[in-house]
Amino acid sequence: MRLDKFLAQSSVGRRIEVRNYVKEGMVKVNGEVITEPAMEINESFDVIEYLDKVVHYTGKVYYMFNKPAGCITARKDAVNKTVFDYLDDAHMNGVFHVGRLDKDTEGLLLFTNDGEFEHKLMHPQKHVEKTYFFWALGTLEEEDIKALKQGVYIGKGEILTKPAKIEVDKHGVYEQFKNEISINNLESIDSTHYNQPMVLGYLTISEGRKHQVKRMLKAVGCYVVYLKRISIGGLTLDESLKKGQYRSLTEQEVKKLVE
C-alpha cells in the first residue's frame, strides 16, 4: 500500500494533506524519516509514525449523519457550530464530509476517508440522485410540476437544470400545517401568512448546484421554509438516528452507493 493512502485511511488527514506531511519530514517508516508519499509499505508489518506517534491502520470508514438545522457543513468555523462538532474527534482527523447541506437544511450527510467513494457520489458526471422533503409557501400546479421535471432556469447565465422527479404530498394553507411538525422556520412566519397556500412534497435531483432545491422551487413560485435530505442514491436516512447522531454504514449500504 502507498504510504499516503495508509495515512489517509488511518485518520491522519486527507490524501492531499498527508502528502505534505510526508514531504515535510513528519512521517517515519520503521524509524526512518520518509519524504516520498508514494513509497510502498506493508500495513501489516511496517511501523508507521506521524509526529513520533505510531499510526494504527483503521481502513476505510463510512458514516451516516442526521444533520440538524443551524450548523454548517465545515470542519471549523469561528462563528457557527459545524457538523464536526457532533462527531468524535478521536476518529475524525482524516474524515471529511461528502458534499454539503445548507445551514438550515436537515437530514442525510455522509462522512468518509475514502476519496474514491466521494468521487463516485459527487462527480457531476455520475448523476447520483438525491431526494429532499420540503415545505414551501406557494402552490405547485401541473405546469409547475412539468417544468421541474423537464428542467428550469435558476440563475442568470446558468444552464437549464437536469430533469427532476417531483412528488406532491399535500396541498393546503399554512394554518393547517403549522402544528404538524416543530420547525423553527415555520414558527417565525408572520401571522399574515396563515392563509397563504402551502405545499409539501419530495424533489429528487441529480446535480449539486448551490441552494439548488430552493432555487428550483423558487423558479416556479414557491418559497421553501423547511428542507430535509432523505436519501442519496440507494441509501435512505436511518430515521432511528436522532438529529445530531451518526453511525457507521453497513457493508450492504456502502455497496448500494457505489454499485
Secondary structure as the mmCIF struct_conf table of DSSP 4:
data_model
#
loop_
_struct_conf.conf_type_id
_struct_conf.id
_struct_conf.beg_label_comp_id
_struct_conf.beg_label_asym_id
_struct_conf.beg_label_seq_id
_struct_conf.end_label_comp_id
_struct_conf.end_label_asym_id
_struct_conf.end_label_seq_id
STRN STRN1 ARG A 2 ARG A 2
HELX_RH_AL_P HELX_RH_AL_P1 LEU A 3 ALA A 8
TURN_TY1_P TURN_TY1_P1 GLN A 9 SER A 11
BEND BEND1 VAL A 12 VAL A 12
HELX_RH_AL_P HELX_RH_AL_P2 ARG A 15 LYS A 23
TURN_TY1_P TURN_TY1_P2 GLU A 24 GLY A 25
STRN STRN2 VAL A 27 VAL A 29
TURN_TY1_P TURN_TY1_P3 ASN A 30 GLY A 31
STRN STRN3 GLU A 32 VAL A 33
TURN_TY1_P TURN_TY1_P4 PRO A 37 ALA A 38
STRN STRN4 GLU A 40 GLU A 40
TURN_TY1_P TURN_TY1_P5 GLU A 43 PHE A 45
STRN STRN5 ILE A 48 TYR A 50
TURN_TY1_P TURN_TY1_P6 LEU A 51 ASP A 52
STRN STRN6 LYS A 53 VAL A 54
HELX_LH_PP_P HELX_LH_PP_P1 VAL A 55 TYR A 57
STRN STRN7 TYR A 62 LYS A 67
HELX_LH_PP_P HELX_LH_PP_P2 PRO A 68 PRO A 68
TURN_TY1_P TURN_TY1_P7 ALA A 69 GLY A 70
STRN STRN8 ILE A 72 ILE A 72
BEND BEND2 THR A 73 ARG A 75
BEND BEND3 ALA A 78 ASN A 80
STRN STRN9 THR A 82 THR A 82
HELX_RH_3T_P HELX_RH_3T_P1 VAL A 83 TYR A 86
BEND BEND4 LEU A 87 LEU A 87
HELX_RH_3T_P HELX_RH_3T_P2 ASP A 89 HIS A 91
TURN_TY1_P TURN_TY1_P8 ASN A 93 GLY A 94
STRN STRN10 PHE A 96 VAL A 98
BEND BEND5 GLY A 99 GLY A 99
TURN_TY1_P TURN_TY1_P9 LYS A 103 ASP A 104
STRN STRN11 GLU A 106 THR A 112
BEND BEND6 ASN A 113 ASN A 113
HELX_RH_AL_P HELX_RH_AL_P3 GLY A 115 MET A 122
HELX_RH_3T_P HELX_RH_3T_P3 PRO A 124 LYS A 126
STRN STRN12 LYS A 130 LEU A 137
BEND BEND7 GLY A 138 GLY A 138
HELX_RH_AL_P HELX_RH_AL_P4 GLU A 142 GLN A 150
BEND BEND8 GLY A 155 GLY A 155
TURN_TY1_P TURN_TY1_P10 LYS A 156 GLY A 157
HELX_LH_PP_P HELX_LH_PP_P3 GLU A 158 PRO A 163
STRN STRN13 LYS A 165 VAL A 173
HELX_RH_AL_P HELX_RH_AL_P5 TYR A 174 PHE A 177
TURN_TY1_P TURN_TY1_P11 LYS A 178 GLU A 180
BEND BEND9 ILE A 181 ILE A 181
HELX_RH_AL_P HELX_RH_AL_P6 ASN A 184 GLU A 187
TURN_TY1_P TURN_TY1_P12 SER A 188 SER A 188
BEND BEND10 ILE A 189 ILE A 189
HELX_RH_3T_P HELX_RH_3T_P4 SER A 191 HIS A 193
TURN_TY1_P TURN_TY1_P13 TYR A 194 ASN A 195
BEND BEND11 GLN A 196 GLN A 196
STRN STRN14 PRO A 197 ILE A 205
BEND BEND12 SER A 206 SER A 206
TURN_TY1_P TURN_TY1_P14 LYS A 210 HIS A 211
HELX_RH_AL_P HELX_RH_AL_P7 GLN A 212 ALA A 219
TURN_TY1_P TURN_TY1_P15 VAL A 220 GLY A 221
STRN STRN15 TYR A 223 ILE A 232
TURN_TY1_P TURN_TY1_P16 GLY A 233 GLY A 234
STRN STRN16 LEU A 235 THR A 236
TURN_TY1_P TURN_TY1_P17 GLU A 239 SER A 240
BEND BEND13 LEU A 241 LEU A 241
HELX_LH_PP_P HELX_LH_PP_P4 LYS A 242 LYS A 242
TURN_TY1_P TURN_TY1_P18 LYS A 243 GLY A 244
STRN STRN17 TYR A 246 SER A 248
HELX_LH_PP_P HELX_LH_PP_P5 LEU A 249 THR A 250
HELX_RH_AL_P HELX_RH_AL_P8 GLU A 251 VAL A 258
#
